[in-house]
Amino acid sequence: MPTEPTRRRITVTEDGPILVQGPVEIVLADGQEVISDRAATALCTCRRSRRYPFCDTSHRRRVRTDRIRGAEADRTCDR
């Protein structure tokens, strides 16, 4: 009898990484496979991470000016 695949919870954050609950196998665009056995894995969406595809919080180093001034068009942390 076939078993159901384990569902993973994926959380998309507004200003940061994509969070994946549970162990995960990631296949990159070049075909390289990366495995994380952590309880939660943060995947980089801004591509600034030195540990790509994993998030190293590099996105936090740049301040979003729209939050400071309230201007929607003047963003310095675009993805």
Secondary structure, 3 states (H helix, E strand, C coil): CCCCCCCCCEEECCCCCEEEECCEEEECCCCCEEEECCCEEEECCCCCCCCCCECCCHHHHCCCHHHHHCCCCCCCCCC
